[in-house]
Structure formats: C-alpha cells, structure tokens
Amino acid sequence: MGHLKTEAVEKIREICGRYRDENTPLMMILSDIQNEYGYIPLEVQEIVSEETGISVAEIYGVVTFYSFFSLTPKGRFVIGCCLGTACYVKGAQQVIDKFSEELKIKPGETTEDGMFTLDALRCIGACGIAPAVSINGKVYPKMTVSQVREVIAQQYLIVEKEKEAMGGDHA
C-alpha cells in the first residue's frame, strides 16, 4: 500500500463504502475502481479486502477472470482484436500479428509511450463484420492487414486534434 497516495486510498475506501449494504458488492466495487483508475493492482485489492472482509485471493481471482478488469494500466487507445471463430477464420490472427509488429508489443502489453494497449479478445459479437477490431469501443469492421497502419495513424491524429483544441502543446 506504500505506493498509493492518501487521496487514492481514501477514494477506494469511499467506493467500498458505497456498497456496504449489498449482499455481493465485489463486482460493483471493482467496476467502480476500474472506471476511476483504469486498473486494479494488488495494493488496491488489499485495501478492498480490508474494507470488505473478502480475501485477496478471491478478489484477485475475480480481477484475473474477467477480461474487463486489468492488473496494469492500459494505454490511451485500447485495441481489441477479436479472435473468435468467425473473425479467426477470416484472418484475425494476421491482423493482430500486424498490430503487434507495428506497435512492437505483444497482446496484453502497452506501448512504452502509453498510447496503445493491444488485447486479444474472444468473441465480441460482431461475427457478421469479421474480422472485427475495437478501439476504445469503436468497432472497425472487416479489418485487413493492409488497414492496420492507417488505423494506428488515425489514433495519433485524434491526439493531435485534441491538442489543437486545447490550444497547442499544453495538453
């Protein structure tokens, strides 16, 4: 717990307190923490354990079981490549391999600059537009290897436009 700022510890305790009267509060607590901080490291799990009486082992099991929880910080853009059956048979493995090559990271990793996280997903329910890729919730249908570099470049353009809207390089 030594790495967390006092304000963060207080916020985590406040989140836990919101659900004191719930019979099964863990998913709601973890979801709120994930939304607030973007990830749930072990030191945060220890605080949740202290506040709820739920063992760290059980909390860790939940965090690692559900793919929407993360133990490490995610990038500004989270690229999810669906590897479900429909996407896989239409070339999704080659698409994720190309993202990996371009970004110089493996699935589950984040680029050093914190811009991109690459995730291999199971089915995202977009079988009709396979292979599908999602970036921060936006779905890119029928993704091809030749489109990967352009899709990455589009994300950098989004950041540049945000900087311009905020008055230059002050962002």
Backbone torsions as a table, in degrees:
resi	resn	phi	psi	omega
1	MET	NA	-6.5	-175.6
2	GLY	-64.6	-21.9	-176.4
3	HIS	-83.7	-21.7	-176.2
4	LEU	-80.1	139.4	174.9
5	LYS	-71.0	153.9	-179.7
6	THR	-55.4	-40.6	-179.7
7	GLU	-62.2	-39.8	180.0
8	ALA	-65.7	-42.4	178.4
9	VAL	-61.5	-44.2	179.0
10	GLU	-62.6	-40.9	179.7
11	LYS	-64.6	-41.7	179.2
12	ILE	-63.8	-42.4	177.7
13	ARG	-64.4	-38.1	178.1
14	GLU	-64.0	-42.3	177.9
15	ILE	-61.0	-45.6	178.6
16	CYS	-60.6	-39.9	-179.2
17	GLY	-63.5	-28.7	178.9
18	ARG	-59.0	-27.9	-171.5
19	TYR	-113.8	20.3	-179.1
20	ARG	-57.8	-33.4	-176.6
21	ASP	-89.3	1.6	179.5
22	GLU	-84.3	145.3	177.8
23	ASN	-70.3	-40.4	-178.8
24	THR	-130.9	81.7	-171.5
25	PRO	-85.1	-10.9	-167.1
26	LEU	-57.1	-48.7	-177.5
27	MET	-61.8	-39.8	-179.7
28	MET	-67.1	-42.2	178.8
29	ILE	-63.0	-50.4	-178.0
30	LEU	-63.4	-38.2	178.1
31	SER	-62.4	-45.0	178.7
32	ASP	-63.7	-40.0	179.2
33	ILE	-66.9	-43.7	178.1
34	GLN	-59.7	-43.5	179.7
35	ASN	-65.7	-35.9	-177.9
36	GLU	-74.0	-44.0	-171.8
37	TYR	-114.1	-15.6	178.9
38	GLY	89.3	-9.7	177.5
39	TYR	-165.5	169.0	-175.2
40	ILE	-133.6	83.6	-179.5
41	PRO	-71.6	169.5	-176.8
42	LEU	-56.9	-40.8	-178.1
43	GLU	-64.0	-30.2	175.5
44	VAL	-73.1	-40.1	177.5
45	GLN	-60.0	-36.0	178.5
46	GLU	-64.7	-39.2	177.5
47	ILE	-66.1	-43.8	178.4
48	VAL	-59.7	-40.5	178.7
49	SER	-61.7	-46.2	178.5
50	GLU	-59.8	-41.4	-175.1
51	GLU	-75.8	-30.0	-173.0
52	THR	-108.7	-19.7	-174.7
53	GLY	81.5	3.4	177.0
54	ILE	-84.5	134.7	-176.4
55	SER	-64.2	149.9	176.6
56	VAL	-59.9	-36.6	179.1
57	ALA	-60.0	-43.3	179.1
58	GLU	-67.1	-42.4	179.1
59	ILE	-62.6	-47.0	179.1
60	TYR	-59.1	-40.9	178.1
61	GLY	-59.7	-40.9	178.7
62	VAL	-69.2	-45.5	-178.6
63	VAL	-60.8	-40.0	-177.4
64	THR	-83.8	-19.5	179.9
65	PHE	-76.6	-44.6	-175.9
66	TYR	-89.8	125.6	-174.3
67	SER	-68.5	-17.7	-179.5
68	PHE	-81.7	-7.8	172.5
69	PHE	-96.3	149.9	-179.3
70	SER	-135.7	143.3	176.5
71	LEU	-87.0	-16.4	-176.8
72	THR	-128.3	157.8	179.1
73	PRO	-61.8	145.2	177.0
74	LYS	-97.6	161.0	178.0
75	GLY	-74.9	171.2	177.2
76	ARG	-58.5	-37.7	177.5
77	PHE	-119.1	120.2	178.2
78	VAL	-100.0	112.7	-179.2
79	ILE	-96.1	116.2	178.6
80	GLY	-109.0	115.8	178.4
81	CYS	-100.9	118.6	-179.9
82	CYS	-72.6	128.4	176.4
83	LEU	-117.1	22.8	173.9
84	GLY	-62.6	168.2	-173.1
85	THR	-53.4	-50.7	-177.5
86	ALA	-61.4	-43.7	179.9
87	CYS	-68.5	-41.3	-177.5
88	TYR	-60.7	-46.0	-177.6
89	VAL	-69.9	-16.2	178.5
90	LYS	-101.0	15.2	171.3
91	GLY	103.7	16.0	-177.4
92	ALA	-61.6	-34.5	-179.7
93	GLN	-62.5	-40.9	178.3
94	GLN	-66.4	-34.6	178.4
95	VAL	-66.1	-48.4	-179.8
96	ILE	-65.8	-35.4	176.5
97	ASP	-62.0	-38.3	179.6
98	LYS	-69.4	-42.8	174.6
99	PHE	-57.9	-44.0	-179.4
100	SER	-61.1	-44.9	179.4
101	GLU	-64.2	-47.3	-177.8
102	GLU	-65.8	-41.1	-176.4
103	LEU	-88.8	-11.3	-179.2
104	LYS	60.1	39.2	175.0
105	ILE	-138.5	159.6	175.6
106	LYS	-96.8	160.3	174.0
107	PRO	-53.6	136.3	-177.7
108	GLY	94.2	-5.7	-178.3
109	GLU	-107.9	165.6	178.6
110	THR	-123.2	141.3	178.8
111	THR	-63.0	153.6	-177.6
112	GLU	-58.4	-32.4	-178.9
113	ASP	-81.0	-1.5	178.4
114	GLY	75.4	10.0	-177.4
115	MET	-79.1	-40.9	-171.9
116	PHE	-130.1	139.4	167.0
117	THR	-119.2	135.6	179.3
118	LEU	-109.9	122.4	179.7
119	ASP	-122.1	137.1	171.2
120	ALA	-92.3	121.1	-178.1
121	LEU	-108.0	156.0	171.8
122	ARG	-81.8	-140.4	-176.2
123	CYS	-74.9	130.5	176.1
124	ILE	-104.8	6.5	176.4
125	GLY	77.5	24.7	-179.6
126	ALA	-118.6	40.1	-173.4
127	CYS	-59.2	-32.7	-178.5
128	GLY	-69.7	-16.3	-179.6
129	ILE	-120.3	28.7	-177.3
130	ALA	-66.6	148.4	-7.5
131	PRO	-77.6	138.7	-176.3
132	ALA	-109.0	143.0	175.9
133	VAL	-128.4	139.6	174.6
134	SER	-119.0	141.2	175.8
135	ILE	-129.3	112.4	-177.4
136	ASN	49.8	39.3	175.4
137	GLY	93.6	-16.6	177.1
138	LYS	-84.9	127.8	-176.7
139	VAL	-95.2	132.0	176.2
140	TYR	-105.7	111.0	-175.2
141	PRO	-82.6	154.2	173.5
142	LYS	45.8	48.8	-177.8
143	MET	-66.1	138.3	176.3
144	THR	-120.2	160.8	178.3
145	VAL	-57.8	-39.5	-177.7
146	SER	-69.1	-15.2	179.6
147	GLN	-90.4	-15.5	-171.6
148	VAL	-57.2	-50.2	-177.5
149	ARG	-59.2	-41.9	179.5
150	GLU	-65.4	-40.0	179.5
151	VAL	-64.3	-40.4	176.6
152	ILE	-63.2	-45.5	179.8
153	ALA	-59.9	-37.2	178.6
154	GLN	-60.3	-35.7	-179.4
155	GLN	-68.5	-38.8	176.5
156	TYR	-64.4	-36.3	177.1
157	LEU	-63.4	-38.1	177.4
158	ILE	-58.9	-44.5	-179.9
159	VAL	-64.2	-43.0	179.4
160	GLU	-62.1	-42.3	178.8
161	LYS	-64.4	-38.7	177.2
162	GLU	-62.9	-41.8	179.1
163	LYS	-63.2	-44.4	178.8
164	GLU	-61.5	-41.5	-179.3
165	ALA	-64.9	-25.8	-179.6
166	MET	-95.0	7.5	175.3
167	GLY	93.3	36.0	175.1
168	GLY	105.7	-142.7	-174.5
169	ASP	-88.1	16.5	-179.5
170	HIS	-79.8	-4.2	-175.9
171	ALA	-73.1	NA	NA
